[in-house]
C-alpha cells in the first residue's frame, strides 16, 4: 500500500485522542488537512477506519486491526532514525524517558546536565504515577523508565544508579522531634500519612512494618510525595519520604527527620527497560551517564555516601542536609 508517513501519524493521533480536532493540534495540521489525510488512507485500504457516534470518534474493527500494526511500523521507523544517527556518529537525536512522580525532584536536573554535554539530544520526560509507568514499560514506549522499585512479573533489565534513603518526617514542633531511637511501634499512635496503594514508597513502608509484625493504618492517603510533604508541614501527621525530596524544607526548618529504629530504609533508583531491548546510542549513553555521574551532579561533590542522620531536632541549627553526601550505586 502506498501509505505516507504523514497518514500514519494522523491515524495514530486520531486513534489516541479520539478526536479529529485534538489530533490536528497534536500533529500541527489543520483539521481539514487531517480529514483529507484519513480520507485518502481509507481510500487506499478500501474500508472505513473510523466511525462517529454522536460527538465521539471510534475505531472500526478494520481500524483496530491496523492500529496495532501501525504502532509496530512507527517503532521500527523510530529505530531506523536512531540507527542513522548512530551511524552518523555522536550522541544526538530523541531520548524518551518516563519516571514515577517522585523522580520529578531530580530527573530534570540530570537531563539538563546531559543535554548541556550533548546539545544534539532532544529529550522528553513524562512524570506520572507508577501504574502508568508500568503500562508504558510493558508497551515499550520509552527508552528508559525511572523507578524506585523494580516491577515483578515483567521481563525487564534494571540498572541501579542512585541511592534513595527513605526517612520518617514530621513537622518541626512534633512531639517526637528530638527523641532518639524511637521504636517503630510508637508510630502506630501517630496520624500516619501514606501514598496510594501501588506506590513504590508505600510498598517499602508496608514491608518495613510487616518485617516487625506490625501494620500501619493510614490516617490519609495522598497521590504524590509533594502533597504528603505539604500535609506534614501543615501538621496533619507524619510520613515517610525520600531524603532527597525534603532537603529545602529541612534546611528552612519546616520539616525534621525523626530518629526511628530501622530507618532510613536504603533503596535505589533504577533505570529500567524491557529485557532484550536494543538501546540507541543516545539512550545507552544516558544510562551510563546516570550510573557514573548522577550522584556527583545532584550532590555537588564526589565523596561520601547518601546516608542521612537518623534524627534532626528542631533545636539543631539547619546546616548539613540529610543525604547531602555523594554515593555510588
Residue frames as qw, qx, qy, qz and C-alpha x, y, z in Angstrom:
[[0.000, 0.889, 0.459, 0.000, 0.00, 0.00, 0.00],
 [0.406, 0.417, -0.021, 0.813, 1.29, 3.47, -0.88],
 [0.431, -0.835, -0.341, 0.027, 0.72, 4.94, 2.55],
 [0.299, 0.687, -0.263, 0.608, 2.65, 8.03, 3.62],
 [0.425, -0.094, -0.635, 0.638, 4.28, 8.59, 6.99],
 [0.197, -0.134, 0.129, -0.963, 2.05, 11.62, 7.40],
 [0.686, -0.226, -0.404, -0.562, -1.05, 9.43, 7.07],
 [0.681, -0.161, -0.669, 0.251, 0.33, 7.05, 9.70],
 [0.196, 0.021, -0.445, 0.874, 0.99, 9.93, 12.09],
 [0.421, -0.170, -0.071, -0.888, -2.51, 11.32, 11.59],
 [0.737, -0.208, -0.577, -0.283, -4.11, 7.89, 12.04],
 [0.555, -0.123, -0.654, 0.500, -2.22, 7.30, 15.30],
 [0.002, 0.082, -0.290, 0.953, -3.13, 10.74, 16.61],
 [0.584, -0.209, -0.224, -0.752, -6.86, 10.26, 15.97],
 [0.752, -0.173, -0.636, -0.032, -6.80, 6.75, 17.43],
 [0.434, -0.059, -0.584, 0.683, -5.11, 8.11, 20.56],
 [0.067, 0.039, 0.255, -0.964, -7.12, 11.30, 21.09],
 [0.150, 0.507, 0.848, -0.040, -10.48, 10.01, 19.76],
 [0.145, 0.868, 0.258, -0.399, -10.89, 13.42, 18.19],
 [0.632, 0.551, 0.229, 0.495, -10.03, 14.94, 14.80],
 [0.033, -0.957, 0.029, -0.287, -9.63, 18.37, 16.41],
 [0.603, -0.717, 0.344, 0.066, -7.20, 17.21, 19.11],
 [0.849, 0.068, 0.363, 0.377, -5.34, 15.07, 16.58],
 [0.445, 0.789, 0.121, 0.406, -4.88, 18.11, 14.35],
 [0.259, -0.922, 0.231, -0.170, -3.37, 20.01, 17.27],
 [0.805, -0.430, 0.377, 0.156, -1.08, 17.09, 18.12],
 [0.748, 0.158, 0.418, 0.491, 0.37, 16.77, 14.61],
 [0.131, -0.566, 0.092, 0.809, 0.34, 20.53, 13.95],
 [0.086, 0.204, 0.707, 0.672, -2.04, 20.39, 10.99],
 [0.438, -0.021, 0.033, -0.898, -5.37, 21.99, 10.27],
 [0.603, 0.108, 0.696, -0.375, -8.48, 19.88, 10.84],
 [0.747, 0.560, -0.028, -0.358, -9.31, 19.84, 7.09],
 [0.339, 0.616, -0.708, -0.061, -5.78, 18.53, 6.38],
 [0.306, -0.210, 0.882, -0.290, -6.29, 15.77, 8.93],
 [0.716, 0.334, 0.431, -0.436, -9.64, 14.82, 7.40],
 [0.634, 0.645, -0.324, -0.277, -8.11, 14.70, 3.91],
 [0.082, 0.519, -0.848, 0.066, -5.21, 12.52, 5.09],
 [0.460, -0.007, 0.824, -0.331, -7.58, 9.99, 6.67],
 [0.725, 0.497, 0.162, -0.448, -9.93, 10.03, 3.66],
 [0.516, 0.630, -0.551, -0.182, -7.02, 9.13, 1.36],
 [0.126, -0.343, 0.907, -0.209, -5.83, 6.46, 3.79],
 [0.624, 0.199, 0.625, -0.425, -9.32, 4.92, 3.82],
 [0.692, 0.597, -0.153, -0.377, -9.37, 5.01, 0.01],
 [0.262, 0.546, -0.795, -0.028, -6.13, 3.03, -0.04],
 [0.271, -0.110, 0.898, -0.329, -7.44, 0.50, 2.48],
 [0.324, -0.164, -0.725, -0.585, -10.85, 0.37, 0.82],
 [0.479, -0.556, -0.680, 0.011, -12.71, 0.37, 4.13],
 [0.225, -0.850, 0.030, -0.476, -13.63, 2.98, 6.76],
 [0.533, 0.164, -0.623, 0.548, -11.14, 3.25, 9.65],
 [0.001, -0.087, -0.535, 0.840, -13.19, 5.48, 11.98],
 [0.195, -0.587, -0.687, -0.380, -16.83, 5.96, 12.79],
 [0.072, -0.234, 0.284, -0.927, -18.54, 8.86, 14.52],
 [0.369, -0.540, -0.755, -0.045, -21.18, 8.18, 17.15],
 [0.268, -0.904, -0.274, 0.187, -22.54, 11.46, 18.43],
 [0.100, 0.960, -0.259, 0.032, -19.58, 13.71, 19.02],
 [0.587, -0.545, 0.587, 0.116, -17.15, 10.87, 19.65],
 [0.587, 0.572, -0.518, -0.242, -14.83, 9.12, 17.20],
 [0.798, -0.292, 0.519, -0.095, -14.21, 5.37, 17.40],
 [0.018, 0.410, -0.828, -0.381, -12.01, 2.94, 15.50],
 [0.865, 0.138, -0.175, -0.449, -13.85, 0.48, 13.30],
 [0.925, -0.223, 0.302, 0.062, -12.82, -3.17, 13.50],
 [0.764, 0.505, 0.014, 0.401, -10.58, -2.62, 10.50],
 [0.049, 0.862, -0.249, 0.440, -9.11, 0.44, 12.21],
 [0.697, -0.606, 0.347, -0.163, -8.44, -1.55, 15.38],
 [0.951, 0.075, 0.196, 0.226, -6.69, -4.26, 13.38],
 [0.566, 0.666, -0.061, 0.482, -4.50, -1.68, 11.67],
 [0.282, -0.906, 0.172, -0.264, -3.71, 0.25, 14.85],
 [0.814, -0.474, 0.309, 0.136, -1.51, -2.46, 16.34],
 [0.809, 0.263, 0.256, 0.458, 0.43, -2.96, 13.13],
 [0.265, 0.851, 0.021, 0.454, 0.92, 0.75, 12.58],
 [0.509, -0.828, 0.222, -0.074, 2.27, 1.10, 16.11],
 [0.853, -0.204, 0.343, 0.337, 4.89, -1.54, 15.27],
 [0.610, 0.589, 0.209, 0.487, 5.73, 0.21, 12.00],
 [0.056, -0.946, 0.069, -0.313, 6.21, 3.52, 13.78],
 [0.702, -0.638, 0.297, 0.111, 8.53, 1.88, 16.32],
 [0.822, 0.103, 0.333, 0.451, 10.63, 0.43, 13.51],
 [0.366, 0.800, 0.122, 0.459, 10.79, 3.83, 11.83],
 [0.354, -0.905, 0.182, -0.147, 11.93, 5.43, 15.10],
 [0.821, -0.366, 0.352, 0.262, 14.56, 2.70, 15.50],
 [0.704, 0.459, 0.254, 0.478, 15.73, 3.35, 11.94],
 [0.074, 0.934, -0.025, 0.350, 16.13, 7.03, 12.75],
 [0.602, -0.738, 0.303, 0.021, 18.19, 6.18, 15.83],
 [0.867, -0.002, 0.340, 0.363, 20.34, 3.84, 13.74],
 [0.502, 0.722, 0.132, 0.457, 21.02, 6.55, 11.18],
 [0.206, -0.932, 0.174, -0.244, 22.02, 8.98, 13.93],
 [0.793, -0.484, 0.341, 0.143, 24.27, 6.34, 15.46],
 [0.803, 0.277, 0.286, 0.443, 25.97, 5.71, 12.11],
 [0.252, 0.877, 0.023, 0.409, 26.49, 9.43, 11.71],
 [0.559, 0.082, -0.472, 0.676, 28.38, 9.38, 14.99],
 [0.064, -0.275, 0.280, -0.917, 27.87, 11.29, 18.19],
 [0.051, -0.421, -0.833, 0.354, 25.17, 11.27, 20.83],
 [0.213, 0.119, -0.108, -0.964, 22.15, 13.05, 19.40],
 [0.392, -0.218, -0.725, -0.522, 18.51, 12.67, 18.48],
 [0.619, -0.503, -0.139, -0.586, 15.45, 11.79, 20.58],
 [0.250, 0.108, -0.852, 0.446, 15.62, 10.47, 24.14],
 [0.589, -0.447, -0.303, -0.601, 12.32, 9.36, 25.67],
 [0.239, 0.082, -0.803, 0.540, 12.28, 8.95, 29.46],
 [0.568, -0.565, -0.322, -0.504, 9.35, 8.24, 31.78],
 [0.272, 0.180, -0.728, 0.603, 9.50, 8.30, 35.56],
 [0.375, -0.612, -0.689, 0.103, 7.36, 7.82, 38.63],
 [0.096, -0.935, -0.226, -0.258, 6.15, 11.00, 40.31],
 [0.566, -0.779, 0.089, 0.256, 8.95, 11.34, 42.87],
 [0.715, 0.060, 0.286, 0.636, 11.57, 11.29, 40.10],
 [0.219, 0.876, 0.246, 0.353, 10.47, 14.84, 39.24],
 [0.433, -0.885, 0.076, 0.154, 12.74, 16.11, 42.02],
 [0.479, -0.577, 0.499, 0.433, 15.95, 15.06, 40.27],
 [0.682, 0.302, 0.575, 0.336, 15.39, 13.87, 36.69],
 [0.337, 0.926, 0.143, 0.090, 15.07, 17.37, 35.16],
 [0.265, -0.864, 0.394, 0.167, 18.47, 18.23, 36.67],
 [0.636, -0.225, 0.673, 0.301, 20.07, 15.08, 35.27],
 [0.598, 0.593, 0.487, 0.234, 18.53, 15.54, 31.84],
 [0.112, 0.992, -0.030, -0.047, 19.63, 19.16, 31.84],
 [0.404, -0.686, 0.545, 0.264, 23.22, 18.18, 32.60],
 [0.674, 0.098, 0.675, 0.284, 23.13, 15.51, 29.89],
 [0.474, 0.790, 0.355, 0.159, 21.80, 17.89, 27.26],
 [0.081, -0.953, 0.236, 0.171, 24.40, 20.51, 28.16],
 [0.493, -0.434, 0.680, 0.327, 27.03, 17.90, 27.39],
 [0.309, 0.158, 0.811, 0.471, 25.27, 16.65, 24.23],
 [0.253, 0.385, 0.114, -0.880, 23.34, 19.59, 22.73],
 [0.345, 0.125, -0.673, -0.642, 22.14, 17.46, 19.82],
 [0.100, -0.252, -0.949, 0.160, 19.93, 15.36, 22.12],
 [0.395, -0.301, -0.207, -0.843, 16.17, 16.08, 22.05],
 [0.087, -0.052, -0.914, 0.394, 14.84, 14.83, 25.41],
 [0.539, -0.421, -0.270, -0.678, 11.30, 14.22, 26.55],
 [0.111, 0.065, -0.843, 0.523, 10.38, 13.44, 30.16],
 [0.580, -0.422, -0.396, -0.573, 6.99, 12.14, 31.25],
 [0.016, 0.151, -0.779, 0.608, 6.37, 12.01, 35.01],
 [0.661, -0.250, -0.319, -0.632, 3.31, 10.05, 36.06],
 [0.716, -0.420, 0.412, -0.377, 2.07, 7.51, 38.60],
 [0.315, -0.373, 0.867, 0.097, 3.55, 4.04, 38.92],
 [0.667, 0.346, 0.642, -0.154, 0.61, 2.29, 37.24],
 [0.549, 0.814, 0.006, -0.192, 1.00, 4.39, 34.09],
 [0.002, -0.741, 0.655, 0.146, 4.77, 3.95, 34.13],
 [0.515, -0.133, 0.847, -0.001, 4.38, 0.16, 34.32],
 [0.678, 0.578, 0.424, -0.164, 1.94, 0.23, 31.41],
 [0.365, 0.870, -0.282, -0.173, 4.37, 2.25, 29.31],
 [0.243, -0.556, 0.791, 0.077, 7.17, -0.13, 30.25],
 [0.644, 0.144, 0.748, -0.068, 5.09, -3.15, 29.20],
 [0.615, 0.729, 0.291, -0.074, 4.32, -1.45, 25.88],
 [0.674, -0.067, 0.255, 0.690, 7.97, -0.46, 25.31],
 [0.221, 0.902, 0.326, 0.175, 7.00, 3.18, 24.76],
 [0.150, -0.961, 0.230, 0.009, 10.13, 4.79, 26.22],
 [0.551, 0.556, -0.573, 0.243, 13.89, 4.40, 26.01],
 [0.357, 0.051, -0.760, 0.540, 14.25, 4.20, 29.79],
 [0.520, -0.682, -0.344, -0.383, 11.88, 4.23, 32.74],
 [0.171, 0.391, -0.587, 0.688, 12.94, 5.63, 36.11],
 [0.724, -0.504, -0.261, -0.393, 11.52, 3.97, 39.23],
 [0.210, -0.621, 0.622, -0.428, 12.43, 3.11, 42.78],
 [0.666, -0.120, 0.691, -0.253, 11.09, -0.44, 42.80],
 [0.141, 0.252, -0.817, -0.499, 11.80, -2.96, 40.04],
 [0.753, 0.020, 0.006, -0.658, 8.50, -4.47, 38.88],
 [0.394, -0.140, 0.907, -0.049, 7.82, -8.13, 39.46],
 [0.610, 0.440, 0.640, -0.156, 6.22, -10.17, 36.68],
 [0.520, 0.839, -0.041, -0.152, 7.65, -8.12, 33.80],
 [0.861, 0.040, 0.135, 0.490, 10.76, -9.24, 31.90],
 [0.109, 0.985, -0.054, 0.123, 12.97, -6.19, 32.40],
 [0.698, 0.124, -0.268, 0.652, 16.56, -5.13, 32.86],
 [0.320, -0.931, -0.155, -0.080, 17.14, -2.75, 35.77],
 [0.611, 0.331, -0.252, 0.673, 20.24, -0.63, 36.28],
 [0.442, -0.793, -0.307, 0.286, 20.68, 0.96, 39.75],
 [0.482, 0.531, 0.005, 0.697, 22.18, 4.43, 39.53],
 [0.080, -0.540, 0.227, -0.806, 21.29, 6.40, 42.67],
 [0.232, -0.197, -0.839, 0.452, 20.74, 5.68, 46.35],
 [0.369, -0.504, -0.302, -0.721, 17.32, 6.52, 47.72],
 [0.209, -0.060, -0.775, 0.593, 17.09, 6.83, 51.51],
 [0.405, -0.596, -0.482, -0.499, 13.56, 6.84, 52.93],
 [0.200, 0.059, -0.598, 0.774, 13.21, 8.66, 56.25],
 [0.214, -0.694, -0.684, 0.070, 10.40, 9.34, 58.70],
 [0.168, 0.268, -0.007, 0.949, 9.49, 13.03, 58.74],
 [0.198, -0.728, -0.626, 0.198, 7.37, 15.27, 60.96],
 [0.081, 0.892, 0.073, 0.439, 6.77, 18.99, 61.38],
 [0.384, 0.457, -0.502, 0.626, 9.39, 20.74, 63.47],
 [0.354, -0.398, 0.433, -0.728, 7.20, 21.04, 66.58],
 [0.819, -0.128, -0.482, -0.284, 6.14, 17.41, 66.59],
 [0.688, -0.633, 0.257, -0.244, 6.29, 15.71, 69.99],
 [0.963, -0.043, 0.142, 0.224, 8.71, 13.06, 68.64],
 [0.481, 0.774, -0.190, 0.365, 11.20, 15.63, 67.34],
 [0.074, -0.739, 0.539, -0.397, 14.48, 15.34, 69.21],
 [0.847, -0.305, 0.383, -0.206, 13.80, 11.86, 70.63],
 [0.127, 0.557, -0.794, -0.207, 16.39, 9.21, 69.87],
 [0.123, 0.093, -0.984, -0.091, 15.85, 5.67, 68.58],
 [0.600, 0.038, 0.212, -0.770, 12.05, 5.86, 68.53],
 [0.405, 0.047, 0.913, 0.009, 10.53, 2.34, 68.42],
 [0.126, -0.093, -0.675, -0.721, 8.69, 1.64, 65.20],
 [0.192, -0.512, -0.836, 0.043, 5.65, 0.61, 67.24],
 [0.096, -0.525, -0.350, 0.770, 5.32, 4.17, 68.56],
 [0.079, 0.110, -0.429, -0.893, 4.47, 5.39, 65.06],
 [0.171, -0.401, -0.863, -0.257, 1.21, 3.44, 65.24],
 [0.166, -0.655, -0.561, 0.477, -0.03, 6.03, 67.75],
 [0.060, -0.443, 0.141, 0.883, 0.55, 8.88, 65.28],
 [0.624, 0.662, 0.222, -0.349, -1.52, 10.12, 62.34],
 [0.510, -0.247, 0.644, 0.514, 0.32, 8.42, 59.51],
 [0.509, 0.693, -0.060, -0.507, 0.15, 9.92, 56.02],
 [0.616, -0.114, 0.728, 0.279, 0.74, 7.48, 53.17],
 [0.215, 0.304, -0.579, -0.725, 0.99, 7.25, 49.41],
 [0.809, 0.138, -0.022, -0.571, -1.72, 5.42, 47.49],
 [0.822, -0.109, 0.558, 0.032, -1.62, 1.59, 47.18],
 [0.793, 0.532, 0.198, 0.223, 0.69, 0.59, 44.33],
 [0.108, 0.938, -0.296, 0.144, 3.24, 3.30, 45.08],
 [0.733, 0.281, -0.512, 0.349, 6.82, 2.07, 45.45],
 [0.001, -0.425, 0.520, -0.741, 7.30, 4.08, 48.64],
 [0.740, -0.275, 0.130, -0.600, 4.06, 2.69, 50.07],
 [0.941, 0.069, -0.328, -0.041, 5.23, -0.86, 49.33],
 [0.504, 0.358, -0.562, 0.550, 8.59, -0.28, 51.03],
 [0.277, -0.394, 0.418, -0.770, 6.96, 1.22, 54.13],
 [0.871, -0.170, -0.030, -0.460, 4.39, -1.56, 54.41],
 [0.858, 0.175, -0.450, 0.173, 7.17, -4.14, 54.13],
 [0.211, 0.431, -0.559, 0.677, 9.17, -2.41, 56.86],
 [0.559, -0.316, 0.331, -0.691, 6.20, -2.64, 59.24],
 [0.943, 0.007, -0.195, -0.271, 5.43, -6.24, 58.23],
 [0.635, 0.351, -0.599, 0.338, 9.01, -7.28, 58.98],
 [0.000, -0.229, 0.651, -0.724, 8.29, -6.30, 62.60],
 [0.161, -0.409, -0.899, 0.001, 4.86, -7.95, 62.54],
 [0.062, 0.510, 0.347, -0.785, 3.19, -4.55, 62.56],
 [0.243, 0.530, 0.640, 0.501, 0.65, -2.91, 60.32],
 [0.058, -0.305, -0.182, 0.933, 0.03, 0.80, 60.00],
 [0.240, 0.696, 0.674, 0.064, -3.42, 2.15, 59.11],
 [0.277, 0.231, 0.155, 0.920, -3.05, 5.38, 57.09],
 [0.049, 0.568, 0.454, -0.685, -4.75, 8.43, 58.52],
 [0.476, 0.747, 0.010, -0.465, -4.77, 9.88, 55.00],
 [0.708, 0.105, 0.530, 0.455, -3.73, 8.61, 51.57],
 [0.190, 0.838, -0.081, -0.505, -2.35, 11.17, 49.13],
 [0.853, 0.480, 0.199, 0.054, -1.42, 10.82, 45.49],
 [0.582, 0.658, -0.221, 0.423, 2.02, 12.43, 45.48],
 [0.655, -0.200, -0.368, 0.629, 5.06, 12.97, 47.68],
 [0.108, 0.300, -0.022, 0.948, 4.64, 16.73, 47.29],
 [0.536, -0.542, -0.294, -0.577, 1.10, 16.53, 48.71],
 [0.800, -0.399, -0.399, 0.205, 2.36, 14.46, 51.63],
 [0.499, 0.079, -0.231, 0.832, 5.20, 16.90, 52.26],
 [0.149, -0.414, -0.051, -0.897, 2.82, 19.84, 52.46],
 [0.705, -0.507, -0.365, -0.335, 0.44, 17.88, 54.68],
 [0.746, -0.246, -0.394, 0.478, 3.26, 17.07, 57.12],
 [0.259, 0.207, -0.127, 0.935, 4.36, 20.72, 57.18],
 [0.392, -0.461, -0.200, -0.771, 0.74, 21.66, 57.95],
 [0.251, -0.282, 0.713, -0.590, 0.75, 19.35, 60.97],
 [0.809, -0.002, -0.176, -0.561, -1.67, 16.75, 59.63],
 [0.972, -0.196, 0.124, -0.029, 0.60, 13.84, 60.50],
 [0.320, -0.622, 0.645, 0.308, 3.95, 12.13, 59.96],
 [0.870, 0.459, 0.009, -0.177, 5.10, 10.16, 56.94],
 [0.706, -0.270, 0.472, 0.454, 7.99, 8.51, 55.11],
 [0.493, 0.860, -0.012, -0.131, 9.64, 10.44, 52.28],
 [0.818, 0.295, -0.049, 0.492, 12.83, 10.33, 50.28],
 [0.483, -0.619, -0.062, 0.616, 15.63, 12.30, 51.95],
 [0.366, 0.084, 0.404, 0.834, 16.42, 13.82, 48.55],
 [0.029, -0.615, -0.574, -0.540, 12.97, 15.35, 48.25],
 [0.410, -0.835, -0.366, 0.011, 12.88, 17.22, 51.55],
 [0.628, -0.033, -0.146, 0.764, 16.24, 19.00, 51.67],
 [0.045, 0.483, 0.072, 0.871, 14.94, 22.56, 51.17],
 [0.582, -0.642, -0.255, -0.428, 12.30, 22.10, 53.86],
 [0.815, -0.376, -0.262, 0.354, 14.85, 20.63, 56.32],
 [0.478, 0.169, -0.070, 0.859, 17.27, 23.48, 55.63],
 [0.165, -0.518, -0.138, -0.828, 14.48, 26.00, 56.20],
 [0.061, -0.057, 0.749, -0.658, 13.44, 24.33, 59.45],
 [0.626, -0.017, -0.105, -0.773, 9.98, 23.45, 58.15],
 [0.940, -0.048, -0.281, -0.187, 10.47, 19.68, 58.49],
 [0.258, -0.637, 0.710, -0.153, 12.55, 17.43, 60.71],
 [0.675, 0.172, -0.706, -0.132, 13.70, 13.84, 60.32],
 [0.745, -0.503, 0.222, -0.378, 12.57, 11.62, 63.17],
 [0.092, 0.494, -0.859, 0.096, 15.10, 9.17, 64.63],
 [0.882, -0.055, 0.111, -0.454, 13.12, 5.94, 64.20],
 [0.525, -0.346, 0.773, 0.089, 14.61, 2.49, 64.74],
 [0.653, 0.278, 0.681, 0.181, 15.15, 0.71, 61.43],
 [0.423, 0.871, 0.216, 0.120, 15.26, 3.92, 59.40],
 [0.506, 0.483, -0.209, -0.683, 16.38, 5.17, 56.99],
 [0.857, 0.223, 0.465, -0.006, 15.30, 2.48, 54.55],
 [0.142, -0.560, 0.558, 0.596, 18.04, 2.14, 51.97],
 [0.727, 0.489, 0.481, -0.041, 16.75, 1.71, 48.43],
 [0.353, -0.212, 0.481, 0.774, 17.86, 2.62, 44.93],
 [0.528, 0.640, 0.030, -0.557, 16.63, 4.44, 41.88],
 [0.607, 0.001, 0.724, 0.327, 16.72, 2.29, 38.74],
 [0.384, 0.473, -0.371, -0.701, 16.81, 2.93, 35.02],
 [0.592, 0.104, 0.789, -0.128, 14.61, 0.16, 33.61],
 [0.456, 0.395, -0.439, -0.666, 13.87, -1.12, 30.11],
 [0.947, 0.082, 0.066, -0.305, 12.27, -4.26, 28.67],
 [0.660, -0.377, 0.609, 0.229, 14.59, -7.26, 28.68],
 [0.636, 0.212, 0.598, 0.439, 16.40, -7.60, 25.38],
 [0.269, 0.933, 0.209, -0.119, 15.63, -4.03, 24.30],
 [0.662, 0.223, 0.125, 0.704, 18.20, -2.54, 21.95],
 [0.178, -0.847, -0.187, 0.465, 19.07, 0.86, 23.36],
 [0.501, 0.819, 0.027, 0.278, 20.02, 3.56, 20.89],
 [0.604, 0.218, -0.294, 0.708, 23.45, 5.07, 21.27],
 [0.141, -0.550, 0.110, -0.816, 21.86, 8.11, 22.91],
 [0.777, -0.493, -0.107, -0.377, 19.83, 6.04, 25.39],
 [0.899, -0.098, -0.272, 0.329, 22.82, 3.85, 26.25],
 [0.378, 0.383, -0.250, 0.805, 24.96, 6.96, 26.78],
 [0.399, -0.575, 0.060, -0.711, 22.32, 8.40, 29.09],
 [0.903, -0.362, -0.211, -0.094, 22.08, 5.15, 31.05],
 [0.760, 0.071, -0.279, 0.582, 25.85, 5.17, 31.53],
 [0.073, 0.525, -0.128, 0.838, 25.73, 8.86, 32.42],
 [0.659, -0.581, -0.086, -0.470, 23.17, 8.16, 35.15],
 [0.926, -0.229, -0.241, 0.177, 25.30, 5.37, 36.59],
 [0.696, 0.084, -0.182, 0.690, 28.57, 7.28, 36.72],
 [0.223, 0.237, -0.068, 0.943, 27.61, 10.90, 37.27],
 [0.355, -0.671, -0.462, -0.459, 24.12, 11.34, 38.71],
 [0.630, -0.606, -0.368, 0.318, 25.27, 11.33, 42.34],
 [0.472, -0.175, -0.004, 0.864, 28.00, 13.91, 41.79],
 [0.000, -0.412, -0.374, -0.831, 25.67, 16.17, 39.81],
 [0.470, -0.682, -0.448, -0.336, 22.92, 16.09, 42.43],
 [0.686, -0.596, -0.254, 0.332, 25.20, 16.30, 45.46],
 [0.142, 0.970, -0.140, 0.139, 27.69, 18.81, 44.08],
 [0.214, -0.707, 0.673, -0.027, 30.67, 16.70, 45.19],
 [0.756, 0.290, -0.559, -0.177, 32.22, 13.29, 44.64],
 [0.246, 0.246, -0.837, 0.422, 32.83, 11.92, 48.14],
 [0.347, -0.065, 0.618, -0.702, 30.82, 10.16, 50.81],
 [0.075, -0.273, -0.937, -0.204, 27.53, 8.30, 50.80],
 [0.392, -0.371, -0.215, -0.814, 23.87, 9.25, 50.80],
 [0.519, -0.333, -0.763, 0.191, 23.17, 8.18, 54.35],
 [0.205, -0.691, -0.023, -0.693, 21.13, 10.79, 56.24],
 [0.019, -0.212, 0.739, -0.640, 21.31, 11.07, 60.01],
 [0.228, -0.372, -0.899, -0.046, 18.59, 9.18, 61.80],
 [0.185, -0.798, -0.543, 0.185, 17.23, 12.27, 63.51],
 [0.274, 0.320, 0.028, 0.907, 17.23, 16.04, 63.24],
 [0.196, -0.635, -0.604, 0.440, 15.82, 18.05, 66.14],
 [0.156, 0.888, 0.289, 0.323, 14.26, 21.43, 65.60],
 [0.441, -0.868, 0.077, 0.216, 16.77, 22.71, 68.19],
 [0.677, -0.165, 0.391, 0.602, 19.67, 21.93, 65.88],
 [0.142, 0.687, -0.185, -0.688, 20.81, 24.63, 63.54],
 [0.829, 0.493, 0.263, -0.036, 19.83, 23.67, 59.97],
 [0.105, -0.734, 0.547, 0.389, 23.05, 23.11, 58.13],
 [0.000, -0.238, 0.911, 0.337, 24.02, 19.84, 56.58],
 [0.734, 0.096, -0.079, -0.667, 21.04, 18.44, 54.76],
 [0.731, -0.136, 0.661, -0.104, 20.37, 14.73, 55.31],
 [0.790, 0.355, 0.467, 0.179, 21.70, 12.74, 52.41],
 [0.240, 0.942, -0.108, -0.207, 23.86, 15.60, 51.16],
 [0.315, -0.578, 0.685, 0.314, 26.94, 13.48, 50.58],
 [0.558, 0.422, -0.544, -0.462, 27.70, 11.58, 47.44],
 [0.754, -0.128, 0.621, -0.173, 27.32, 7.88, 46.96],
 [0.197, 0.322, -0.787, -0.488, 27.81, 5.20, 44.39],
 [0.819, -0.020, -0.154, -0.552, 25.18, 2.72, 43.18]]
